[in-house]
């Protein structure tokens, strides 16, 4: 799903950035350009980062990947 329409950034790209170590909106803006134009995607982008940083979501993601293989 597109999160940032202005820069054509998807939720998958944001998750991949988080997996690579991005932990803040500032880093997302620097690396991907998220929320650097109109800013309407800011809240969703931050939510995705927070979701990725939760310890329980890490275990859940591992389970989801294992079940999709």
NORUR-V908706 format. One record per pair of residues at least 24 apart in sequence whose ideal C-beta (glycine too) atoms are under 6 Angstrom apart, sorted by the first residue. I is the first residue (numbers start at 0). J is the second residue. Records with the same first field share a line. If there is no record, write none. Layout:
I: J + J
This chain:
2: 40 + 43 + 44
3: 33 + 40
5: 36 + 37
6: 32
8: 33
10: 47
13: 44 + 47
17: 48 + 51
